[in-house]
Amino acid sequence: MDVAEIHMLPRAAAIDTALITEVSDLVNLVYATAEAGLWNGGADRTTPAEVARLVAAAEIAVARAAGEIVGCVRVRQVGPDVGEFGLLAAAPRLQGAGVGRGLVRFAEEHCRLLGRHRIQLKLLVPHGRARFPADWFGRLGYRVEKTASVEDTFPHLVPRLAVPCEFHLYRKNSIERNSWFQLSLAEQGIHFA
């Protein structure tokens, strides 16, 4: 992989139709594979309008390699000392190359710099398929803090689901600057901007 740089998109980028479409298309491509068989009739994970709204709110970071967007993540505040990330996507051809891990670490560092001491993410998980996210996020220091039924949390999604699912709230309760990890990413050619 060429050098990847991770940075928050400026609010003004919300009117850049090509950029917004590129991010939206990347998210939908990644989630179409990750959530295959989850939804009745399939479903896009996001729209250009939603991505534009999130960029205008300064909640979207992107990873670029050779000028191309190769990943993205949404980062936001959800409580006085709690940050949250979601819409995590890495270009399929680069999965396993550290882009996703770099985006998670960027989200953590962004939240830490804003005074957040905890960070979380919510995942929709089909029954019996929780091992991958638990293993991957576990290696990054996240633990399942809460599990809830879709029926209780987002009942409007139930008719759209093709298989029974539940929500998992993953949380990391102490965000610390992790310079050894940033050094490791730098050695892989991934840099924070």
C-alpha positions as CSV (number, residue, x, y, z in Angstrom):
1,M,0.0,0.0,0.0
2,D,1.2,3.5,-0.8
3,V,1.2,6.0,2.1
4,A,-2.2,6.5,3.6
5,E,-3.1,9.7,5.3
6,I,-6.1,9.9,7.7
7,H,-7.9,13.2,8.3
8,M,-11.3,14.7,9.1
9,L,-13.0,16.1,6.1
10,P,-13.6,19.9,6.3
11,R,-17.2,21.0,6.7
12,A,-17.0,22.8,3.3
13,A,-16.4,19.4,1.6
14,A,-20.1,18.6,2.1
15,I,-20.9,20.4,-1.2
16,D,-18.2,18.4,-3.1
17,T,-20.6,16.0,-4.9
18,A,-17.9,13.8,-6.3
19,L,-16.2,13.4,-2.9
20,I,-19.5,12.7,-1.1
21,T,-20.5,10.1,-3.7
22,E,-17.1,8.4,-3.5
23,V,-17.4,8.1,0.3
24,S,-21.0,6.9,0.1
25,D,-20.2,4.4,-2.6
26,L,-17.2,3.0,-0.6
27,V,-19.4,2.6,2.6
28,N,-22.2,0.8,0.6
29,L,-19.7,-1.5,-1.2
30,V,-18.1,-2.6,2.1
31,Y,-21.3,-3.0,4.0
32,A,-23.0,-4.9,1.1
33,T,-20.4,-7.6,1.7
34,A,-20.2,-7.3,5.5
35,E,-24.0,-7.4,5.8
36,A,-24.8,-9.9,3.0
37,G,-27.9,-11.8,3.8
38,L,-28.8,-9.6,6.7
39,W,-31.5,-7.5,5.0
40,N,-34.6,-8.4,3.1
41,G,-33.9,-7.4,-0.5
42,G,-30.6,-5.9,0.4
43,A,-30.1,-2.3,1.6
44,D,-27.7,0.5,1.1
45,R,-26.0,1.5,4.3
46,T,-26.0,5.2,3.6
47,T,-26.8,7.8,0.9
48,P,-24.9,10.8,-0.5
49,A,-27.3,13.1,1.3
50,E,-26.5,11.4,4.7
51,V,-22.8,11.5,4.1
52,A,-23.0,15.2,3.1
53,R,-24.9,15.9,6.4
54,L,-22.2,14.1,8.4
55,V,-19.4,15.9,6.6
56,A,-21.1,19.2,7.3
57,A,-21.3,18.2,11.0
58,A,-17.5,17.5,10.9
59,E,-18.1,13.8,11.7
60,I,-16.4,12.0,8.8
61,A,-12.7,11.1,8.5
62,V,-11.1,9.5,5.4
63,A,-8.0,7.6,4.7
64,R,-6.3,8.3,1.4
65,A,-3.6,6.4,-0.5
66,A,-2.1,7.9,-3.7
67,G,-4.9,10.5,-3.6
68,E,-7.7,7.9,-3.6
69,I,-10.1,7.4,-0.6
70,V,-9.4,4.0,0.7
71,G,-11.4,4.1,4.0
72,C,-13.6,6.2,6.2
73,V,-15.1,6.4,9.6
74,R,-17.7,8.5,11.4
75,V,-16.6,10.0,14.7
76,R,-18.9,11.9,17.0
77,Q,-19.5,12.8,20.7
78,V,-22.4,10.9,22.3
79,G,-21.9,12.0,26.0
80,P,-19.9,14.4,28.1
81,D,-16.8,12.1,28.0
82,V,-17.9,9.5,25.5
83,G,-17.1,9.4,21.8
84,E,-18.4,7.0,19.2
85,F,-17.4,5.8,15.8
86,G,-19.2,4.0,13.1
87,L,-19.5,3.7,9.3
88,L,-16.1,2.1,9.4
89,A,-15.1,1.0,5.9
90,A,-11.8,0.0,4.3
91,A,-11.5,-0.6,0.5
92,P,-11.9,-4.3,0.0
93,R,-8.6,-4.6,-1.8
94,L,-6.8,-3.2,1.2
95,Q,-8.6,-5.1,4.0
96,G,-6.0,-6.7,6.2
97,A,-3.5,-4.0,5.4
98,G,-4.2,-1.9,8.5
99,V,-6.5,0.8,7.1
100,G,-9.4,-0.2,9.3
101,R,-7.2,-0.4,12.4
102,G,-5.7,3.0,11.5
103,L,-9.1,4.5,11.2
104,V,-10.1,3.1,14.6
105,R,-7.0,4.5,16.2
106,F,-7.6,7.9,14.4
107,A,-11.1,7.9,15.9
108,E,-9.7,7.2,19.4
109,E,-7.1,9.9,19.1
110,H,-9.6,12.4,17.7
111,C,-11.9,11.7,20.7
112,R,-9.0,11.8,23.2
113,L,-7.9,15.2,21.9
114,L,-11.5,16.5,22.4
115,G,-11.4,15.4,26.0
116,R,-13.3,12.1,25.7
117,H,-12.0,9.3,27.9
118,R,-14.2,6.5,26.6
119,I,-15.2,5.5,23.0
120,Q,-17.8,3.1,21.8
121,L,-19.4,1.6,18.7
122,K,-22.7,-0.2,18.0
123,L,-22.9,-3.2,15.8
124,L,-25.9,-5.0,14.4
125,V,-24.9,-8.7,14.7
126,P,-26.8,-11.7,13.4
127,H,-27.4,-14.4,16.0
128,G,-24.5,-16.8,16.0
129,R,-22.1,-14.6,14.0
130,A,-20.6,-12.4,16.7
131,R,-17.2,-14.0,16.7
132,F,-15.5,-11.9,14.1
133,P,-16.4,-8.5,15.5
134,A,-15.7,-9.7,19.1
135,D,-12.3,-11.0,18.1
136,W,-11.2,-8.0,15.9
137,F,-12.4,-5.3,18.2
138,G,-11.2,-7.3,21.3
139,R,-7.7,-7.1,19.9
140,L,-8.1,-3.3,19.8
141,G,-9.1,-3.2,23.4
142,Y,-12.9,-3.1,23.0
143,R,-15.3,-5.2,25.1
144,V,-19.0,-5.9,24.6
145,E,-20.6,-3.8,27.3
146,K,-24.3,-4.3,26.4
147,T,-26.4,-6.5,24.1
148,A,-29.9,-5.6,23.2
149,S,-32.6,-7.0,20.9
150,V,-33.4,-5.1,17.7
151,E,-37.1,-5.4,18.8
152,D,-36.3,-3.3,21.9
153,T,-33.9,-0.8,20.4
154,F,-35.0,-0.2,16.8
155,P,-38.3,-2.0,16.2
156,H,-38.7,-0.3,12.8
157,L,-35.8,-2.4,11.5
158,V,-37.3,-5.8,12.4
159,P,-39.4,-6.1,9.2
160,R,-36.4,-5.3,7.1
161,L,-34.2,-7.9,8.6
162,A,-33.8,-11.3,6.8
163,V,-32.3,-13.0,9.9
164,P,-32.6,-12.5,13.7
165,C,-30.1,-9.9,14.9
166,E,-29.1,-8.1,18.1
167,F,-27.2,-4.9,18.8
168,H,-23.8,-5.1,20.6
169,L,-22.4,-2.0,22.3
170,Y,-18.6,-2.2,22.3
171,R,-16.7,0.1,24.5
172,K,-13.2,1.0,25.4
173,N,-13.1,2.8,28.7
174,S,-9.7,4.4,28.7
175,I,-8.4,6.1,25.6
176,E,-4.7,6.8,25.9
177,R,-2.3,8.2,23.4
178,N,-0.7,5.1,21.9
179,S,2.6,6.2,20.4
180,W,3.9,2.7,19.8
181,F,0.9,2.0,17.7
182,Q,1.2,5.2,15.8
183,L,4.9,4.3,15.2
184,S,3.7,0.9,13.9
185,L,1.2,2.6,11.6
186,A,3.9,5.0,10.4
187,E,6.1,2.0,9.6
188,Q,3.2,0.7,7.5
189,G,3.0,4.0,5.7
190,I,-0.2,5.2,7.5
191,H,-0.1,8.7,8.8
192,F,-2.5,10.9,10.8
193,A,-3.0,14.4,9.4
